[in-house]
Amino acid sequence: MDSKKDGKTPGLSAEEEKEVEKQHPPRAAVLHETIRAQGELELERSVAALWWSALAAGLTMGLSLMAMGLFYSRLPDVETSHVIASLGYSAGFLAVILARQQLFTENTLTAVLPVMTKPTRYNFARLMRLWGVVLVGNLAGTLLVAYVMLNLPIFDSKTDAAFLDIGRKVMENNVNQMFSKGIVSGWMIATMVWMIPSMKSAKIWIILFITYLMALGDFTHIIVGSAEVSYLVFAGQLPWKDFWLIFAGPTLAGNIIGGSFIFALISHAQIRSESGAPTLVKKGQDKADI
């Protein structure tokens, strides 16, 4: 083929042209299928496997509260401390995702795509089963780690006070703010999950960057926030009613809407639109078979 006619750079060998092809980022359809396949595997896992992985993830997410508290307790009490301490928020996410543990907000994208691709009653039931087990497991883990961090003699009084301040900061939001910030947080996590398959070599940096921005913007996240706010409850400074009605309920709804109904739905619609484009019929292939 003449390179001038097809617009290619002249003088490239066949090997060099193959190298160029390798450098192309994957199409959105490839990313969609990669994440959909991952979601299909998650939907097929047993309840026991999901539960133990989700419980482990909840415990691991306590690293975010721990890291931020340690940062705050050792930084001067100035406004810019938040810029540095927000790096600690990424600790739990890095550990959970790299360890391939079950995180609820991650599943609001991966497990939803198989259902959007094939919206049957069976797939929807599998999604509800996964969401229920993972959410309960994550919350059980975060509540347990918050209780342990408060009641065992692990940290000094300054760090304990920093943990309380982090929880109070979350509860400064009203119900509408919890919900709205939860939408942004869910969208950001879904964006992160979508980016990782195409940039595996930068996986750690993607997780770090996205979750750092979440902390910097004080966006609410149902799992990390559960550790932060339940610490206040166990310390006797917040009733369980406020935990569930002011924080957990609105934040959970926002995370689901941001991750599933906004990002996943739009991404899926994009792929459906692309697949509806005219396709060349190979020689000898019946159009009805396409």
N, C-alpha and C positions, 0 to 999 in steps of 0.2 A: 504494500500500500504506500502511495506517495505521501511522505510526511508533510509536504506543503499543503496537500489537499485536506488532510485530516487535522491540520493545525498542530501537529506534534513538532517538538524540537528536532531539527534534522541532525543526523550523525549519531543517533543512539543505537547501540547494539541491541540484540534481542534480550540479552541478560540485563542490560541497563533498563530496558523498558519494563521487564519483570520487577526490577527493584523499585521503579517508580510506582508500579501497581501496589506493591507491599506498603508503600508509604501513605496510600490513600486511607483516610479515616473510614471506618465502617459506616454503611448507610444506616439511616434511622431504623429501617426494617430489620437489619441485622441485630441492632441493639435490642429492639423490641422482642425479637425471637429468642435472643440470649436470656433476657430477663424473664420472658414467658416460660421458657424451659426450666429455669431455676425455680420459678413459682410453682410449676407443675410438680417438681420433685418435693417441694415443701408441702404441698397439699396431700401428697401420698404418704407422708411420714406418719408413724403411729402416734397415738395420743401420749404414750409414755415418753417417746423420744422427743416430742415437742415440749412436753412439760419440763423434763429435766434440763433441756437446752435453754428454755425460757427462764427457768428458775436461776440457772447459772448466769444468764445475761442480766437478770435483775440485780443479782449480787455484784456482778462486775460493774454495772453502771454506778454503783456506789463510789467507784473511783473518781467520778466527776465531782461529786460533792466533797470527797476527801481532798482531792487536789486543789480545788478552789479554796476550801477552808484553810489549807496549809499555806497557800499563796497569800490570802488576805491577812492571816495572822502574822505573817513575816514581812509584810509590806507596810509602808507608812500610811496613815489614815488620810489619804488624799484622793481626789476624784480620779486621777490617772491610774490608781491601783487597779481599777476595774479592767483597764486595757490589758494589763499583764495577767491578772488573776483569771481572766476569761480563757486563757490557754488551758487551764486546768479542766475546763468543761469538756474538752476533747478527749481526755484520758479514757473515760468509760467507753465512748464510741469507738475509739481506736482498738481497745482491747476486745470489745464484743464483736465488731465486724471482722477483725483479723482472725479471731478465734472461731468465726463462723457460728456464733451462738444466735439464738432466735430473739430478735428485737421487734417489738410490735410495730413501730412506725416504719420500719424497713419493709415489713410485710404488707403495708398498705399500698405498696406498688407491685412488688414481685408476685404476690399471691392473687392480686386483683386482675392482672393481665390475662391469665388463663380463663378467668370467668368472663371478661369482656370479649375475648376471642371466641369463646363457646359458652354463651350465657344460658346454661341449662340449670334445672332445679338441683341436680346432683352436684354440679360444680359450685353453685351458690351455697349449698349445705356444707360442702367441704371447706369453703372459705370461712363460713361462720364457725365451724368446728376449730379451724386453725386460729382464727382471731381470738376466740374465747379462751382456748388453752394457753396461747402465748401471752395474752394480756394478763390473765390471772397469774401465770407463772412469773412474768416480769414484775408485777405489782407485789407478789409475795416476796420476791427476792429483794426488791428495793426497801420494803417495809422492814424486812429482817435485818438488812445491813444498817439501816438508820437506827434501829433499836439497839443493835450491838455497838455501833459507834457512840451512842449516847451513854449506855449503861456499863460498858467495860472501861476500865482505866487505861485507855489507849492514848488519848491526846491531852495536852495541857489545857488549862482553863482558857487561855487566849484563843486556841483553835476551836474549842467547844463554843465559845462566844461567836466566833466567825461563822460556824455552822448555823447558829440561830439567826444571825443577821442575813444569811443567804436565804433562809426560809421566809423571813419577814419581807425581804425584797420581793419575792415571788407573790406574796399575799397582799402586796400593795396594789395589785391589779384587781379591778372589779370583774364581774362575770363577763361583761362584753369584751373587756380587754383580754381576759384569759382565752376566750373563744377566738377573737381576731388574731391575736399573736400565735395561737395554736394553728391557725390556717397557714400562716407564713412558715411556721416551723415544719409542718407536715409537707408543705411544698418544697422546702429546702432539702429535707431528708430524701424525698423522692427524686429531686434533681441530682443529689449525690449518688443515689443508687443507679440512676440512668447514666451518669458520667463514668462510673468505675469500669464497666466492661470495655470501653473504648480507650481507657487510659490506665491500664493495669500497672504500668511502670510508675505511675504517679499516684497510686491508690492512697498511700498514706497522706500525701499532701492534699489530696481532694477532701478526705475525711477531716483532716486538721483545719483546712480553710473554711469549709462549710460550717462545721460545728463551732468553730471559733466565732464566726459571724453570728450564729444563733445566740451564743452567750453574750456577745457584745451588744446585740440588739435587744437582749432580755426577752427573747421569744420563748413561749411556754411549750414544754415538752412533757407528755404524760408520764414517761418513765423516769427521766432525770428529776423532774419536778416532784415526783412522788417521794423520792428519797429526801429532797430538800424540805418539803412541806411536812412529811410525816415526822421528821426530826422535831419540828415544833410541837406536833401533837403528843409525841412521847415525852417531851419535856414539860407538858402540861400548859403550854401557851396557846393552844388552838384546839377547838373541839373537832371531833371527827366529822360532825355535820358540815362544818366549813370546808374541811378537806375534800369531801365528796361533792358538795353542791357548788362551792365557789371555785375550787381549783380543778378537781379531777373530771367532773362531768363536762364543763365547757371546754377544757383543754383537749380532752379525748375527742369530742365532736369536731373541734377545729383541726386536729391532726388528721383525722380520717378524711375530712372534706378537702384539706389541702393536699394530702398525698394521693387519695383515691379519686375523688370526684372532680378535682381540677387537673392535677398533673397527669395521672394515669389515663383519664378519659380523653384529655386533649392529645396526649401522645398516641393513644390507640386510634383516635379519629384521624390523626395525621397519616398513620400507616394504612388505614382503610382507604383514605383518599388516594395514596400513592398506588395501592394495589388495584385501584379502579382505573388506572391509566391504561391506554391501549398497549397491548403486548404483541410483539412480533410472533407470528406463527411459524414454527419450524417446518421445513419441507417434509411432507409426508405425515404431518400431525393434524388431526381433525380439530377444528375450532371448538367443537363440543367438549373436547377432552381438556381444554385449558381451564 
